Amino acid sequence: MKNKLKIGLVCSRGGHLLQLFVLKKWWSKYEHFWITGKGGDCDYLLKGEKIYFGFFPEHRNLLNALKNLILGLRVLSEERPDLLVSTGAGIAPPIFLIGKILGCKLVFLDSYTFIKYPSLSAKLVSLIADKVLVQHQAAVNFFAKAEYWGSVL
């Protein structure tokens, strides 16, 4: 039996997907769904999962950001998650914006690779996120709300 919390897992493919996937021991305890991109890694890692596919490329692409904003409104209105969790990248800001409007709690886990400067996605979502987690102690100073909880890899 799943716990009552419902989670939306939001990420781009590749390393972002992998970093969120390795937290499976945690998120699999709850009702959840994914918003991510189509591809072989998604097909392999998320086989049998409930997935909504976003519009890519999303990195600095305003048209796809707008499409993902509309997708977020449709999916989040239907799913009604309590919590959105993301590791980035460009799909996170539009989905988190809709999540904030709809009253979701927002947690952003910045990518493991950002040590010297924050990711653009993290800069944007940190303005509305309830928690921003970083994977390197050196990255704590990037955001007012940043917390170091260690690396997921």
C-alpha positions as CSV (number, residue, x, y, z in Angstrom):
1,M,0.0,0.0,0.0
2,K,1.4,3.4,-1.0
3,N,1.7,6.3,1.5
4,K,-0.8,9.1,0.9
5,L,1.8,11.6,-0.4
6,K,1.7,12.0,-4.2
7,I,4.9,13.0,-6.0
8,G,5.6,14.4,-9.4
9,L,9.1,13.6,-10.5
10,V,10.3,16.2,-13.1
11,C,13.6,16.0,-15.0
12,S,15.3,16.0,-18.4
13,R,16.8,12.8,-19.7
14,G,20.4,11.6,-19.2
15,G,22.2,12.5,-16.0
16,H,19.2,14.4,-14.6
17,L,17.0,11.3,-15.0
18,L,19.7,9.1,-13.5
19,Q,20.2,11.3,-10.4
20,L,16.4,11.2,-9.7
21,F,16.1,7.5,-10.5
22,V,18.7,6.5,-7.9
23,L,16.4,7.8,-5.2
24,K,13.9,5.1,-6.2
25,K,14.1,3.6,-2.7
26,W,12.4,6.8,-1.5
27,W,10.0,7.8,-4.2
28,S,8.7,4.3,-4.9
29,K,7.0,4.2,-1.5
30,Y,4.6,6.9,-2.7
31,E,2.1,7.3,-5.5
32,H,4.1,9.1,-8.2
33,F,4.4,10.0,-11.9
34,W,7.1,11.4,-14.1
35,I,7.4,14.3,-16.4
36,T,10.5,13.8,-18.6
37,G,11.7,13.3,-22.2
38,K,11.4,10.4,-24.6
39,G,14.5,8.2,-25.1
40,G,16.2,4.9,-24.6
41,D,17.3,5.8,-21.0
42,C,13.7,6.7,-20.1
43,D,12.4,3.5,-21.7
44,Y,14.9,1.4,-19.8
45,L,14.8,3.0,-16.4
46,L,11.2,3.9,-16.2
47,K,9.6,0.8,-17.7
48,G,6.2,0.4,-16.2
49,E,6.1,3.9,-14.7
50,K,3.4,6.5,-15.3
51,I,5.1,9.1,-17.6
52,Y,4.1,12.3,-19.3
53,F,6.5,13.4,-22.0
54,G,7.6,17.0,-22.1
55,F,8.8,19.1,-25.1
56,F,12.5,19.0,-25.9
57,P,14.9,20.5,-26.4
58,E,14.0,22.6,-23.5
59,H,17.3,24.3,-22.7
60,R,16.8,28.0,-23.4
61,N,14.0,27.2,-25.9
62,L,11.1,29.7,-25.2
63,L,8.6,27.9,-27.5
64,N,9.2,24.6,-25.7
65,A,9.1,26.3,-22.3
66,L,5.7,27.6,-23.2
67,K,4.6,24.2,-24.4
68,N,5.9,22.7,-21.1
69,L,4.0,25.3,-19.1
70,I,0.8,24.2,-20.8
71,L,1.7,20.6,-20.3
72,G,2.3,21.3,-16.6
73,L,-1.1,23.0,-16.2
74,R,-2.8,20.0,-17.8
75,V,-0.8,17.2,-16.0
76,L,-0.7,18.9,-12.6
77,S,-4.4,19.8,-12.7
78,E,-5.2,16.2,-13.5
79,E,-2.7,14.5,-11.1
80,R,-2.9,16.9,-8.2
81,P,0.5,16.0,-6.6
82,D,1.4,17.2,-3.1
83,L,5.1,17.5,-4.0
84,L,7.2,18.1,-7.1
85,V,10.8,17.0,-7.1
86,S,13.3,17.8,-9.8
87,T,16.9,17.5,-10.7
88,G,16.6,19.8,-13.7
89,A,17.1,20.9,-16.3
90,G,15.0,23.2,-18.4
91,I,11.8,21.3,-17.9
92,A,11.8,22.2,-14.2
93,P,11.1,26.0,-14.3
94,P,7.8,25.9,-16.2
95,I,6.5,22.8,-14.4
96,F,7.5,24.2,-11.0
97,L,5.8,27.5,-11.8
98,I,2.5,25.7,-12.4
99,G,3.1,23.6,-9.3
100,K,3.6,26.7,-7.2
101,I,0.4,28.2,-8.5
102,L,-1.5,25.0,-7.7
103,G,-0.1,24.8,-4.2
104,C,2.5,22.0,-4.6
105,K,5.5,21.8,-2.3
106,L,8.6,22.1,-4.5
107,V,12.0,20.5,-4.0
108,F,14.9,21.0,-6.4
109,L,18.0,18.9,-6.2
110,D,20.7,20.7,-8.2
111,S,22.8,18.5,-10.4
112,Y,25.9,16.8,-9.0
113,T,28.0,18.5,-11.6
114,F,27.5,22.1,-10.4
115,I,30.3,22.9,-8.0
116,K,31.6,26.3,-9.0
117,Y,28.3,27.9,-10.1
118,P,24.6,27.1,-9.9
119,S,22.7,25.7,-12.9
120,L,20.3,28.1,-14.7
121,S,17.4,25.9,-13.8
122,A,18.4,26.1,-10.1
123,K,18.7,29.8,-10.3
124,L,15.2,30.1,-11.7
125,V,13.4,27.6,-9.5
126,S,15.2,28.7,-6.3
127,L,13.0,31.8,-6.3
128,I,9.9,29.7,-5.8
129,A,11.1,26.3,-4.4
130,D,10.4,25.3,-0.8
131,K,13.8,23.5,-0.7
132,V,16.9,23.6,-2.8
133,L,19.3,20.7,-2.2
134,V,22.8,20.8,-3.4
135,Q,25.2,17.8,-3.8
136,H,28.4,19.5,-2.9
137,Q,29.1,21.5,0.3
138,A,30.7,24.2,-1.7
139,A,27.4,24.9,-3.5
140,V,25.5,25.7,-0.3
141,N,26.2,29.4,-0.8
142,F,24.6,29.6,-4.2
143,F,21.0,30.0,-2.8
144,A,19.4,31.4,0.3
145,K,17.4,28.2,0.8
146,A,20.2,25.7,-0.1
147,E,20.9,22.7,2.0
148,Y,23.6,20.1,1.6
149,W,22.3,16.5,2.0
150,G,25.1,14.8,0.2
151,S,25.4,13.2,-3.2
152,V,22.9,10.8,-4.7
153,L,25.6,9.2,-6.9
